[in-house]
Amino acid sequence: MSSYLPCTRRLAVVAAACWTLFAIGTPAASADPSTDALGFVDSSARCAAPNTAVAFGSTANSRVAICKSPAGQYGYHGVRVSDGAKLIALATASPDGSFVAKQDGVTYTVTSSALVVSDASGVIRSEPMVSYHGPKTTPAAAGSPTTPAAAPAAPQTSTAPAKPLPPPLPAEVGGKR
């Protein structure tokens, strides 16, 4: 029986080592990077002071922050995780608590439950929120408009930078290239 005990101990040590290597070697692909009151740290999905973050969240494929300027204007700061592609655009707040940005004929609607990307032909994709910090979106009342068109239009000036954006920041890189 004494030869059985060392074998069991060796098996336990080997199993523990395998689990440790598995845990270390498995990337946390769905884990969000660090956040603070302005959004995602080291990401374009972040507000710059003196603006404040009124909402920010992530889906499996995207990160987004909705910023509000001291003058009351909203901005959409979105990042596609797979390649770090960024979008910065003016946004509006809807009465139901959602936020809407439009750029090049595409509408980006941020709710507490999803990021919905659509165009004139309909929904391109709907990405469920994995993590969301902001006001809970309320369902629209029956018969009331549920589209972003019901929100007051913001001036059509672009907040996109005039020069090309730099490479993705550390928190924006993810997925397989």
C-alpha positions as CSV (number, residue, x, y, z in Angstrom):
1,M,0.0,0.0,0.0
2,S,2.9,2.3,0.6
3,S,3.8,2.3,-3.2
4,Y,0.2,3.3,-3.9
5,L,0.4,6.5,-1.9
6,P,3.4,8.1,-3.7
7,C,1.7,7.3,-7.0
8,T,-1.4,9.1,-5.9
9,R,0.6,12.1,-4.7
10,R,2.5,12.2,-8.0
11,L,-0.8,12.1,-9.9
12,A,-2.2,14.9,-7.8
13,V,0.9,17.0,-8.4
14,V,0.8,16.4,-12.2
15,A,-3.0,17.2,-12.3
16,A,-2.4,20.4,-10.3
17,A,0.4,21.4,-12.7
18,C,-1.7,20.7,-15.7
19,W,-4.6,22.8,-14.4
20,T,-2.2,25.6,-13.6
21,L,-0.7,25.6,-17.1
22,F,-4.2,25.5,-18.6
23,A,-5.3,28.5,-16.5
24,I,-2.2,30.5,-17.3
25,G,-2.2,29.5,-21.0
26,T,-5.8,30.3,-21.6
27,P,-6.3,33.9,-22.6
28,A,-9.3,35.8,-21.1
29,A,-10.7,36.8,-24.5
30,S,-13.9,38.1,-23.1
31,A,-12.5,40.0,-20.2
32,D,-12.9,43.7,-20.3
33,P,-9.8,45.9,-19.9
34,S,-9.7,48.3,-16.9
35,T,-12.4,50.9,-16.6
36,D,-12.8,54.1,-14.6
37,A,-15.3,56.9,-14.5
38,L,-14.3,58.0,-18.1
39,G,-14.7,54.6,-19.8
40,F,-12.1,52.0,-20.8
41,V,-8.5,52.8,-19.8
42,D,-6.0,52.8,-22.7
43,S,-8.8,52.8,-25.3
44,S,-10.6,55.2,-27.7
45,A,-13.8,54.0,-26.0
46,R,-13.1,56.6,-23.4
47,C,-14.1,60.2,-22.7
48,A,-11.5,63.0,-22.2
49,A,-11.9,65.5,-19.5
50,P,-13.7,67.9,-19.2
51,N,-16.2,65.6,-20.9
52,T,-17.9,63.0,-18.7
53,A,-18.9,59.4,-19.5
54,V,-22.7,59.0,-19.3
55,A,-22.5,55.4,-20.5
56,F,-20.0,52.8,-21.6
57,G,-20.1,49.1,-22.3
58,S,-18.7,46.2,-24.2
59,T,-20.0,43.5,-26.4
60,A,-18.1,40.4,-27.6
61,N,-16.9,42.4,-30.6
62,S,-17.0,46.1,-29.6
63,R,-16.4,48.7,-26.8
64,V,-18.2,52.0,-26.7
65,A,-18.4,55.1,-24.5
66,I,-20.9,57.8,-24.7
67,C,-19.4,61.1,-23.6
68,K,-21.2,64.4,-22.7
69,S,-19.5,67.7,-23.1
70,P,-19.9,70.6,-20.6
71,A,-22.1,72.2,-23.3
72,G,-24.4,69.2,-23.3
73,Q,-23.4,67.6,-26.6
74,Y,-23.0,63.8,-26.8
75,G,-20.3,61.9,-28.5
76,Y,-20.0,58.3,-29.5
77,H,-16.5,56.7,-29.1
78,G,-16.5,53.1,-30.4
79,V,-13.9,50.5,-31.0
80,R,-14.1,47.2,-32.9
81,V,-12.0,44.7,-30.8
82,S,-10.9,42.4,-33.6
83,D,-8.8,45.1,-35.4
84,G,-9.0,48.2,-33.3
85,A,-11.0,50.2,-35.8
86,K,-12.4,53.3,-34.2
87,L,-15.4,55.5,-34.7
88,I,-15.8,58.9,-33.1
89,A,-19.1,60.7,-34.0
90,L,-21.7,63.0,-32.6
91,A,-24.5,61.3,-30.8
92,T,-28.0,62.1,-29.4
93,A,-29.8,60.9,-26.3
94,S,-33.2,59.4,-26.9
95,P,-36.1,59.6,-24.4
96,D,-35.9,55.9,-23.7
97,G,-32.3,56.2,-22.4
98,S,-30.5,55.0,-25.6
99,F,-27.9,56.9,-27.5
100,V,-27.6,57.2,-31.3
101,A,-24.7,58.1,-33.6
102,K,-24.8,58.3,-37.3
103,Q,-21.8,58.2,-39.7
104,D,-21.7,57.6,-43.4
105,G,-25.3,56.3,-43.6
106,V,-24.8,53.9,-40.7
107,T,-26.7,54.3,-37.4
108,Y,-25.1,53.0,-34.1
109,T,-27.7,52.7,-31.3
110,V,-26.4,52.0,-27.8
111,T,-28.8,50.6,-25.2
112,S,-28.2,49.0,-21.9
113,S,-28.7,45.6,-23.5
114,A,-27.1,46.0,-27.0
115,L,-25.2,47.8,-29.6
116,V,-27.3,47.8,-32.8
117,V,-25.7,48.8,-36.1
118,S,-28.1,49.5,-38.9
119,D,-28.5,51.3,-42.2
120,A,-31.4,52.3,-44.5
121,S,-32.0,48.6,-45.4
122,G,-32.3,47.5,-41.7
123,V,-30.2,46.0,-39.0
124,I,-26.7,45.0,-40.0
125,R,-25.9,43.4,-36.7
126,S,-27.1,43.5,-33.1
127,E,-24.4,42.8,-30.4
128,P,-25.7,42.0,-26.9
129,M,-24.0,44.0,-24.1
130,V,-21.7,41.8,-22.0
131,S,-20.9,44.7,-19.6
132,Y,-22.7,48.1,-19.4
133,H,-22.3,51.1,-17.1
134,G,-25.0,53.7,-17.5
135,P,-28.7,54.4,-17.4
136,K,-31.0,51.4,-18.0
137,T,-32.8,51.7,-21.3
138,T,-36.6,51.7,-20.9
139,P,-38.8,50.0,-23.5
140,A,-40.6,52.5,-25.7
141,A,-44.3,53.0,-25.1
142,A,-46.7,51.3,-27.5
143,G,-47.2,53.3,-30.6
144,S,-44.3,55.7,-29.9
145,P,-41.4,55.8,-32.3
146,T,-38.6,53.4,-31.4
147,T,-36.1,54.6,-33.9
148,P,-33.4,57.1,-33.3
149,A,-35.2,59.5,-35.7
150,A,-37.4,60.6,-32.8
151,A,-34.5,62.1,-31.0
152,P,-33.6,65.7,-31.8
153,A,-30.9,65.9,-34.4
154,A,-27.5,67.1,-33.5
155,P,-25.6,69.5,-35.7
156,Q,-24.0,67.5,-38.5
157,T,-20.5,68.6,-37.8
158,S,-18.1,65.7,-37.4
159,T,-16.0,65.2,-34.3
160,A,-13.8,62.8,-36.2
161,P,-10.1,63.8,-36.3
162,A,-8.9,65.5,-39.5
163,K,-5.8,63.3,-39.6
164,P,-5.7,59.5,-39.6
165,L,-6.0,57.9,-36.2
166,P,-3.0,56.2,-34.6
167,P,-2.7,52.4,-34.3
168,P,-5.0,50.7,-31.8
169,L,-4.3,51.3,-28.1
170,P,-3.4,48.3,-25.9
171,A,-7.0,47.8,-24.7
172,E,-8.3,47.9,-28.3
173,V,-6.4,45.0,-29.6
174,G,-8.1,41.6,-29.4
175,G,-9.3,38.7,-31.5
176,K,-7.4,37.0,-34.2
177,R,-5.9,39.0,-37.1
